[in-house]
């Protein structure tokens, strides 16, 4: 019988054993099959991941965003690379605000939407909308196409200055001013929105009637699946 004190591993071997038995960090970072990081597929894209910070309608980092990264299905990321390439010819680029959105983030939005006393971001993102009507008017819902992985929120930038083209409203502004078809916006705003929409349409994306920044791949690979792995 071996006594409890007779078995001893050198410290170096013990460390190696722990590393071999523990889950690898890289494995934890591996995306599910069929998904890609926009920074790798579209290296020219500028990322401003709003839900990783507090510059969003919730006013804080949103659940499920563990890193300032943007994820899309491989098909959507490949199509977005074509958009970026075509705009670059004219000295323009893309800034991406969001892509795949885990269901836990959508759940966070729902909890926030029900907390009617939390209106600290109202002046910036929904000045003309009563928070109690956000569900009724479709601004907040329990399911989001973003969770299927092929929807992206973005704008166009000038590659020389890095400045965003004027789209009339900020990203995630709730209200008719954000509708791409709003004819009350100045001519240059309508032209910029049309430029973005045409670039996306040419590469297989379809727009949303209420948000100038929102596009979904027309032939999305997971039309009925809502994913919940975190963004990291």
C-alpha positions in Angstrom: 0.0 0.0 0.0 1.3 3.4 -0.9 1.2 6.0 1.8 -0.3 9.4 1.2 3.1 11.0 1.5 5.0 8.6 -0.8 3.6 9.9 -4.1 5.1 13.2 -5.2 5.3 15.0 -8.5 7.9 17.8 -9.3 6.2 21.2 -9.5 6.9 21.4 -13.2 5.2 18.1 -13.9 2.3 19.0 -11.8 1.8 22.3 -13.7 1.9 20.4 -17.0 -0.6 17.8 -15.7 -3.0 20.6 -14.7 -2.7 22.3 -18.1 -3.4 19.0 -19.9 -6.5 18.2 -17.8 -8.0 21.7 -17.9 -10.1 22.9 -20.9 -7.9 24.8 -23.3 -8.5 28.5 -23.5 -8.4 28.5 -27.3 -11.1 25.9 -27.3 -13.3 28.2 -25.2 -12.8 30.9 -27.8 -13.6 28.7 -30.8 -16.8 29.7 -32.6 -19.5 27.2 -33.4 -19.2 25.8 -36.9 -20.6 28.2 -39.5 -19.6 31.4 -37.7 -16.8 33.8 -38.2 -15.3 36.9 -36.7 -15.8 40.0 -38.8 -12.4 41.3 -37.9 -10.9 38.2 -39.6 -13.2 38.0 -42.6 -13.5 41.8 -43.2 -10.2 43.1 -41.8 -10.9 46.6 -43.2 -14.1 47.1 -41.2 -14.1 49.4 -38.2 -15.8 47.9 -35.2 -17.7 50.0 -32.7 -19.4 47.3 -30.6 -22.1 49.4 -28.8 -23.5 46.7 -26.6 -20.1 45.9 -25.1 -20.0 49.5 -23.7 -22.5 51.9 -22.3 -23.2 54.0 -25.3 -26.5 52.3 -26.2 -30.2 52.6 -25.3 -29.8 50.4 -22.2 -26.9 52.6 -20.9 -24.7 49.7 -19.8 -22.9 46.7 -21.2 -25.4 44.1 -22.4 -25.4 40.5 -21.2 -23.6 38.1 -23.5 -21.1 40.7 -24.8 -17.8 39.6 -23.2 -15.5 41.2 -25.7 -15.7 44.1 -28.3 -16.0 41.7 -31.2 -18.6 41.1 -34.0 -19.6 37.7 -35.1 -21.6 36.7 -38.2 -22.4 33.5 -40.0 -19.7 32.6 -42.5 -22.1 33.4 -45.4 -23.0 36.8 -44.0 -19.4 37.7 -43.2 -18.3 36.8 -46.7 -21.1 38.9 -48.2 -20.1 41.8 -46.0 -16.5 41.5 -47.2 -17.8 42.1 -50.7 -19.6 45.3 -49.5 -16.5 46.6 -47.9 -14.4 45.8 -51.0 -16.8 47.6 -53.4 -17.0 50.7 -51.2 -13.3 50.9 -50.8 -12.9 51.7 -54.5 -14.6 55.0 -53.7 -12.6 55.8 -50.6 -15.4 54.6 -48.4 -15.5 51.9 -45.7 -17.9 50.4 -43.2 -18.3 50.7 -39.4 -20.1 47.8 -37.8 -22.1 48.3 -34.6 -23.5 44.8 -34.1 -23.9 41.4 -35.7 -24.8 38.1 -34.1 -26.6 38.9 -30.8 -27.0 36.1 -28.2 -30.4 35.4 -26.9 -29.3 36.4 -23.4 -28.7 39.9 -24.7 -32.2 40.0 -26.1 -33.5 38.9 -22.7 -31.5 41.8 -21.2 -33.3 44.2 -23.6 -36.7 42.7 -22.5 -35.9 43.2 -18.8 -34.8 46.8 -19.5 -37.9 47.5 -21.5 -40.1 46.4 -18.6 -38.3 48.7 -16.1 -40.3 51.8 -17.0 -38.5 53.9 -14.4 -35.1 53.5 -16.2 -35.1 56.3 -18.8 -31.5 57.6 -18.4 -30.8 57.2 -22.2 -34.2 58.5 -23.4 -32.9 61.9 -24.6 -30.3 60.3 -26.8 -32.1 57.2 -28.2 -35.9 57.6 -27.9 -36.8 61.2 -27.1 -40.1 61.0 -28.9 -41.2 57.5 -27.8 -42.9 56.6 -24.5 -40.9 53.7 -23.0 -44.1 51.9 -22.1 -44.9 51.6 -25.9 -41.5 50.0 -26.9 -43.0 46.5 -27.0 -46.2 47.6 -28.7 -44.4 49.5 -31.4 -41.9 46.7 -32.1 -38.7 48.4 -30.8 -38.2 45.6 -28.2 -39.2 42.0 -28.8 -38.5 38.6 -27.1 -36.8 37.3 -30.3 -34.3 39.1 -32.6 -33.2 38.2 -36.1 -29.7 39.1 -34.9 -29.7 35.9 -32.8 -29.8 33.9 -36.0 -26.4 35.2 -36.9 -26.9 36.8 -40.3 -28.1 40.3 -39.4 -25.7 43.2 -39.2 -26.0 46.8 -38.1 -23.6 49.2 -39.8 -22.9 52.5 -41.4 -20.5 54.0 -44.1 -17.4 55.9 -43.2 -14.9 58.1 -45.1 -11.7 56.1 -45.2 -9.6 59.3 -45.2 -11.1 60.9 -42.1 -12.8 58.0 -40.4 -15.9 60.1 -40.1 -19.4 58.5 -40.5 -21.5 59.7 -43.4 -24.5 61.6 -42.2 -27.4 59.2 -41.9 -29.7 61.7 -40.1 -29.9 59.8 -36.8 -27.6 57.9 -34.6 -27.5 54.1 -34.6 -30.4 52.6 -32.6 -32.4 55.8 -32.6 -36.1 54.8 -32.0 -38.5 56.6 -34.2 -39.7 57.5 -37.8 -36.5 59.6 -38.3 -34.6 56.3 -38.6 -36.9 54.9 -41.3 -34.9 54.6 -44.6 -37.9 55.8 -46.5 -38.5 59.0 -44.5 -38.7 61.7 -47.1 -38.6 64.5 -44.5 -34.8 64.0 -44.1 -32.4 66.3 -46.0 -31.4 65.2 -49.5 -27.8 64.3 -48.6 -29.1 62.1 -45.8 -31.5 60.3 -48.1 -28.6 59.8 -50.6 -26.3 58.4 -48.0 -28.9 56.0 -46.8 -29.6 54.9 -50.4 -25.9 54.4 -50.9 -25.7 52.0 -47.9 -28.9 50.2 -48.9 -27.8 49.7 -52.5 -24.4 48.4 -51.5 -26.1 45.9 -49.2 -28.8 44.8 -51.6 -26.2 44.2 -54.3 -24.5 41.7 -52.1 -27.5 39.7 -50.9 -28.8 41.6 -47.9 -32.3 42.8 -47.3 -33.1 46.0 -45.4 -35.5 46.7 -42.5 -38.1 49.4 -43.1 -37.7 50.9 -39.6 -33.9 51.1 -39.3 -31.5 52.5 -41.9 -28.6 50.5 -40.3 -30.1 47.0 -40.2 -29.7 44.4 -42.8 -30.2 40.6 -42.9 -28.7 38.2 -45.4 -31.5 37.2 -47.7 -30.5 33.5 -47.8 -29.5 33.2 -44.2 -28.3 29.7 -43.3 -30.1 29.4 -39.9 -33.6 31.1 -40.5 -35.2 29.2 -37.6 -32.4 29.0 -35.1 -31.8 31.5 -32.3 -28.3 31.0 -30.8 -27.2 31.9 -27.3 -23.4 31.5 -27.2 -21.6 34.7 -25.9 -19.7 37.1 -27.9 -16.1 36.7 -26.8 
